[in-house]
Amino acid sequence: MALNCVQSVNGGIWTVANITAPEAGPGAGEQMAAIAKKIHAILDNSSQDGAGPRTTADIVFTTVLLRSMGDFPLMNSIYVGLFKKPNPPARATVACGEILPKGVNVMLSMVVDLGPRARRYGLHVQSRSYWAPANIGPYSQAMSIPLQGTERAVYIAGQIPLEPASMELAECPQQNGQPLWAQTYCLRAVLSLQHMWRIGTAMDVNWWLGAVAFFTGRDHTKTRARTAWKLWEKMHDSTEEAEQEDEATLDIWDIKYGRRGHEQAKPVASHRIPDLDLVADGSDSRVPGFLAVQVHELPRNSDIEWQGLGYRCEGVKVSRTEADYGRTTNITTNENQVYSFIEVDGGASSSDLKSRIQRVLEACTVSSNSCHCVIYSSQPLPQDGFPGQVVPCKSVWGAEGRKLAAGAIVQRQTC
């Protein structure tokens, strides 16, 4: 599978996806250096909003795909040179293994904010704390940008289950010298999601547009995907509202320290996530979009990483639709921003899968000026004219732990 660089503009957001440079040589450092030059050239020649060239300071989120996490230091040593100002973009980094296109060891996609820099802000955790892990690379934990009206999108970096105080992966007590994988996985799933939740709270998020749970491991894949789904579902259960207000449903530190941990907690805003009062009457559900994506490797040899898109808004409607290609969860905000999580049912051949995804995109763009999509595919996709960011993966799972052929996230603004 070979992929071409694609671009799209949705309102004040410009996305550039699938930037690669296999022609630079086989090394990850060589390829990242060439990708960096391409990024500068793309930004220098920008005319997306008629305001002239953009710089790397306007990038608010990046997705970096590697063939191997062993290439991370080489990639990162070049990547850090892209950003000279405070609050670099939030970032998610995963390794896809041999399912990356042949010769490609690094692939980068970026989201560029076309609005005034003075109206965006970021969160950069630089010291060890109780409430969230420190940044371990040239990225921010979150970047918030204004959209229509009073609404803001908050791009949150991928969160792995590091204990903030030690910056080590959380571990369960061992039995007979061996940790129980299920207990360890559940512990880490909760802790990494808690990181995402607390960062969202600090950034004034009051609703999640959706989340992707990246996970690794060769066995128990359905159990891993379903565990992440059940956790996501529970956190949007209206019966849990009272408990969520004091974080009782998602505070992994109670397991280790009991309530003593709260004595060290960083004060955060009093609003809750999600604010279920935002959901319009007639909505089909209160649970935003969800995908679980199995990849080759994650940073620090973690077995789970949560990456979410937060929102600050005054109201949402949640709808679900069924089609011959699968199921879609739509989040529509008061300012007519629409975020769709599409579950493309399994069993499709690669050619049929492309046809299904094309129908998804056609359905999504009927009432919009433009859209941006990210496709998580467990099958090779044809290279010609594929209109979106592609994340090749081992398997994709949807709500209720349903195995899929692919999952897609489409962002658009209705007319």
C-alpha positions in Angstrom: 0.0 0.0 0.0 1.4 3.4 -1.0 -0.4 6.6 0.1 -0.3 10.1 -1.3 -0.2 13.2 0.8 -3.7 14.7 1.0 -5.0 18.0 2.2 -8.4 19.3 3.3 -9.9 22.4 4.9 -12.8 22.4 7.3 -13.7 25.9 8.5 -10.6 27.2 10.3 -8.8 23.9 10.4 -6.4 22.7 7.7 -5.2 19.1 7.7 -2.3 17.6 5.8 -2.1 13.9 6.0 0.2 11.0 5.1 3.4 12.9 4.6 6.2 10.4 3.8 9.7 10.5 2.4 10.9 7.0 1.5 13.0 8.5 -1.2 15.3 10.1 1.4 16.8 6.7 2.4 16.0 3.8 4.7 16.7 5.4 8.0 14.0 6.9 10.2 16.1 10.0 10.8 16.7 10.5 7.1 13.0 10.2 6.4 12.0 12.5 9.2 14.5 15.2 8.1 13.0 15.1 4.6 9.5 15.2 6.0 10.4 18.3 8.0 11.5 20.0 4.8 8.2 19.1 3.2 6.3 20.5 6.1 8.1 23.8 5.9 7.5 23.9 2.1 3.8 23.1 2.5 3.4 25.8 5.2 5.5 28.4 3.3 3.2 28.0 0.2 0.0 28.0 2.1 -2.9 30.1 0.7 -5.7 28.3 2.5 -7.2 31.3 4.2 -5.7 34.1 2.0 -3.6 35.2 4.9 -0.2 34.1 3.5 2.3 31.5 4.7 1.9 29.6 7.9 4.6 28.4 10.3 5.1 25.3 12.4 3.7 27.4 15.4 0.3 27.0 13.8 0.3 23.2 14.0 -1.9 22.1 16.8 -1.9 18.3 16.5 0.3 15.7 14.8 0.0 11.9 14.3 3.3 10.2 13.9 3.3 6.6 12.6 6.5 4.6 12.8 7.5 1.1 11.5 9.1 0.4 14.9 9.2 2.2 18.2 13.0 1.5 18.0 13.0 4.4 15.5 11.4 6.8 18.0 14.7 8.5 19.1 15.9 9.1 15.5 12.5 10.5 14.5 12.2 12.6 17.7 15.6 14.2 17.4 14.6 15.7 14.1 10.9 16.4 15.1 11.9 18.5 18.0 13.7 21.0 15.7 10.4 21.8 14.0 9.1 23.8 17.0 10.8 26.9 18.4 8.0 28.4 20.4 6.2 27.4 23.6 3.3 24.9 23.4 4.2 22.7 20.5 1.4 20.6 19.0 -0.2 17.8 20.9 0.8 14.5 19.5 0.0 10.8 19.2 2.7 8.3 18.2 2.2 4.6 17.4 4.2 2.0 15.6 2.4 0.1 12.8 5.0 -2.6 12.0 5.3 -4.2 8.6 1.8 -3.0 7.5 3.2 0.5 6.8 3.7 1.1 3.1 6.9 -0.5 1.7 9.9 1.6 2.4 8.1 4.0 4.7 9.5 4.1 8.2 7.9 7.4 9.3 4.5 8.9 8.2 3.3 12.2 9.6 -0.1 13.9 9.5 -0.8 17.4 11.0 -3.7 19.7 11.9 -3.1 23.4 11.3 -5.1 26.1 13.0 -5.9 28.9 10.5 -7.2 31.3 13.2 -5.3 34.0 15.2 -2.6 32.6 17.4 -3.7 34.8 20.3 -7.0 32.9 20.6 -5.4 29.4 21.0 -3.8 28.1 24.1 -2.1 25.0 25.3 -1.2 22.9 28.3 2.4 21.8 28.8 3.1 19.8 32.0 6.8 20.2 32.7 7.3 18.9 36.2 6.2 15.7 38.0 2.9 16.0 39.8 0.0 14.0 41.2 -2.6 15.0 38.7 -1.1 14.3 35.2 2.1 12.9 33.7 4.8 15.4 32.5 5.4 15.7 28.8 8.1 13.3 27.8 8.8 14.8 24.4 8.4 18.0 22.3 4.7 18.2 22.5 1.9 19.7 24.6 -0.6 17.7 26.5 -3.4 19.6 24.9 -4.1 22.4 22.4 -7.4 24.4 22.4 -8.5 26.3 19.4 -11.7 28.4 18.7 -14.2 27.3 16.1 -17.6 28.8 15.4 -19.2 31.0 18.0 -18.1 30.2 21.5 -17.1 26.6 20.7 -13.6 25.3 21.0 -11.9 22.1 19.9 -9.3 20.6 22.3 -6.8 18.2 20.8 -5.3 16.0 23.5 -2.1 14.1 23.2 -2.1 10.3 23.3 -2.1 9.2 27.0 -0.3 6.1 28.2 -0.6 4.8 31.8 2.4 6.5 33.4 2.3 7.1 37.1 2.8 10.9 37.3 5.1 10.8 40.3 7.5 8.2 38.9 6.8 8.5 35.2 6.9 4.7 35.1 4.2 2.4 33.7 1.7 1.4 36.3 2.0 -2.2 37.4 -0.3 -4.6 39.3 1.1 -6.7 42.2 2.6 -9.9 41.0 1.5 -13.5 41.9 4.2 -16.2 41.8 6.5 -13.7 40.2 4.2 -13.0 37.3 1.7 -10.1 36.9 -1.9 -11.0 35.9 -2.3 -9.5 32.4 -6.0 -8.8 32.7 -5.6 -6.9 36.0 -2.6 -5.0 34.7 -4.4 -4.1 31.5 -7.5 -2.9 33.3 -5.4 -0.8 35.7 -3.6 0.8 32.8 -6.8 1.4 30.8 -8.3 3.3 33.7 -5.2 5.3 34.5 -4.5 6.4 30.9 -8.2 7.4 30.5 -8.0 9.2 33.8 -5.1 11.2 32.4 -7.1 12.2 29.4 -10.1 13.1 31.6 -8.1 15.4 33.9 -6.3 17.1 31.0 -9.7 17.7 29.5 -11.0 19.2 32.7 -8.0 21.5 33.0 -8.7 22.7 29.4 -12.4 23.4 30.1 -13.7 20.5 28.0 -17.4 19.7 28.7 -18.0 17.1 26.1 -16.0 14.4 24.2 -16.5 14.2 20.5 -15.0 10.7 20.6 -11.9 8.7 21.5 -9.6 6.1 20.1 -8.1 3.4 22.4 -4.9 2.1 20.8 -3.8 -1.2 22.2 -1.2 -3.9 21.6 -0.8 -7.6 22.3 -1.2 -10.8 20.3 -3.8 -12.5 22.5 -7.1 -11.6 24.1 -7.7 -8.9 21.5 -11.5 -8.9 21.8 -11.3 -8.8 25.6 -8.9 -5.8 25.4 -11.1 -4.0 22.9 -14.3 -4.7 24.9 -12.6 -3.6 28.2 -11.8 -0.2 26.7 -15.4 0.1 25.3 -17.0 -0.8 28.7 -14.9 1.8 30.4 -15.8 4.4 27.8 -19.5 3.5 28.1 -19.5 3.6 31.9 -18.0 7.1 32.0 -21.0 8.4 30.0 -23.6 6.5 32.0 -26.1 9.1 33.4 -26.5 7.0 36.6 -22.8 7.8 37.4 -23.1 11.6 37.3 -23.0 12.1 41.1 -20.0 9.9 41.4 -18.2 11.5 38.5 -18.5 14.9 40.2 -16.0 13.8 42.8 -14.1 11.5 40.4 -15.0 8.4 42.4 -15.6 6.4 39.2 -12.2 7.1 37.7 -9.5 7.6 40.3 -6.8 4.9 40.0 -4.9 6.4 43.0 -7.7 5.2 45.4 -6.5 1.7 44.6 -2.9 2.5 45.6 -3.1 5.3 48.1 -6.8 5.4 49.2 -8.1 8.9 49.9 -4.7 10.2 50.9 -3.9 10.7 47.3 -6.4 13.6 47.1 -4.3 15.6 49.6 -1.8 16.1 46.8 -4.3 16.7 44.0 -4.1 19.7 41.7 -7.2 21.8 42.0 -9.2 21.6 38.7 -12.3 23.3 37.4 -15.6 22.3 39.0 -17.5 21.4 35.8 -17.8 17.7 34.9 -17.0 15.7 31.8 -19.3 14.9 30.2 -21.9 17.5 31.0 -24.9 15.4 30.1 -27.2 18.5 30.4 -25.7 19.5 27.0 -27.4 16.6 25.2 -30.5 17.7 23.2 -33.8 16.0 23.7 -34.4 13.3 21.1 -30.8 12.2 21.0 -30.3 8.5 20.4 -27.6 8.0 22.9 -25.3 9.8 25.4 -22.2 7.9 24.4 -19.9 9.6 21.9 -18.0 7.8 19.2 -15.5 5.1 20.1 -12.9 2.9 18.3 -10.4 0.4 19.6 -7.4 0.0 17.3 -4.8 -2.7 17.6 -1.3 -1.6 16.6 2.2 -3.1 16.7 3.8 -1.0 19.5 3.1 2.0 21.7 5.5 4.4 23.5 7.3 3.0 26.5 6.1 -0.5 25.6 2.7 0.4 26.9 -0.2 -1.9 26.1 -2.9 0.9 25.8 -3.0 4.6 24.8 -6.1 6.8 24.8 -6.4 9.7 22.4 -9.5 11.9 22.4 -10.9 15.1 20.9 -12.5 17.3 23.5 -15.0 20.1 23.0 -16.2 23.2 24.7 -19.8 23.9 23.6 -23.3 24.8 24.6 -25.2 21.8 23.3 -24.9 18.6 21.3 -27.2 16.1 19.6 -26.1 12.5 19.4 -27.6 10.3 16.6 -27.0 6.8 15.4 -27.6 5.6 11.9 -27.4 2.2 10.2 -26.5 1.6 6.6 -25.4 -1.4 4.5 -21.7 -0.6 5.2 -22.2 -0.4 9.0 -23.1 2.0 11.8 -22.4 5.7 12.4 -22.4 7.8 15.6 -22.9 11.5 14.8 -22.2 14.3 17.2 -23.8 17.6 16.0 -23.0 20.8 18.0 -25.1 23.9 18.2 -22.8 25.6 15.7 -23.4 22.8 13.2 -20.0 21.1 13.6 -20.5 17.4 12.9 -18.2 14.6 14.1 -19.0 11.1 12.8 -17.5 7.8 14.0 -18.2 5.2 11.3 -18.0 1.5 12.0 -17.4 -0.3 8.7 -18.5 -3.9 9.1 -16.0 -6.7 8.8 -15.8 -9.3 6.0 -15.0 -6.8 3.2 -12.3 -7.4 0.6 -9.9 -4.5 0.1 -11.7 -3.4 -3.1 -15.1 -3.7 -1.4 -13.8 -1.8 1.7 -12.7 1.1 -0.5 -16.2 1.2 -2.0 -17.8 1.2 1.4 -15.6 4.0 2.7 -16.3 6.0 -0.5 -20.0 5.7 0.2 -19.4 6.8 3.8 -17.6 9.9 2.6 -20.3 10.7 0.0 -23.0 10.4 2.7 -21.0 12.7 5.0 -20.4 15.4 2.4 -23.9 15.8 1.1 -24.7 18.6 3.4 -21.2 20.1 4.0 -18.7 22.3 2.2 -15.7 20.1 3.0 -14.6 17.4 5.4 -11.6 15.7 6.9 -11.4 12.0 7.5 -9.1 9.5 9.3 -9.4 5.9 8.4 -8.2 3.1 10.6 -7.9 0.0 8.3 -6.9 -3.6 9.0 -6.8 -4.3 5.2 -4.7 -2.7 2.5 -6.4 0.2 0.7 -5.9 1.1 -3.0 -3.5 4.0 -3.4 -5.2 5.9 -6.1 -7.1 9.0 -5.0 -7.9 7.9 -1.4 -9.2 11.0 0.3 -8.0 10.9 3.9 -5.5 10.2 6.6 -4.9 6.4 6.9 -3.7 4.6 9.9 -2.9 0.9 9.0 -3.5 -1.4 11.9 -3.8 -5.0 12.9 -7.5 -4.9 13.8 -10.3 -2.4 14.5 -13.1 -2.7 17.0 -16.2 -0.7 17.6 -18.9 -0.2 20.3 -19.7 -3.4 22.2 -16.5 -4.9 21.1 -17.6 -5.5 17.5 -14.8 -6.5 15.1 -14.7 -4.2 12.1 -13.0 -4.1 8.7 -12.3 -0.4 9.3 -13.2 2.6 11.3 -13.5 6.2 10.1 -13.7 9.5 11.8 -15.1 12.3 9.7 -15.1 16.0 10.8 -17.2 18.5 8.8 -19.4 21.6 9.1 -22.9 21.6 7.7 -24.1 24.4 5.4 
